[in-house]
Amino acid sequence: MDFETAQAAGLRGLRDLEVLALASRHQRALVTHDVSTMPRQFRAFLDAGNHSPGVFLVPQLLEVSEAIEEILLIWLASEASDWEDRLSWLPL
């Protein structure tokens, strides 16, 4: 498993569709707290014919330890292809 912060990935200040395109180009699933606009933008991204390695929405109120456990479980119990073009809320 390889994580990269938004800052390290150069995502700060980008619009949702730009973030989705960059994640797709680098074959990286996106883990985000942006639960207000990302679902709508994700649908628009897919409707435009794009593909995504997947997006995981993490509510701000979810404990960090629980989010980490969820992500680890996903990584251990599934394949990357299971999440392609899917938007999933944590906890599952």
Summary of the structure (lengths in Angstrom):
residues: 92
radius of gyration: 12.5
end to end distance: 18.7
largest distance: 35.2
contacts: 231
relative contact order: 0.18
helix: 41%
strand: 10%
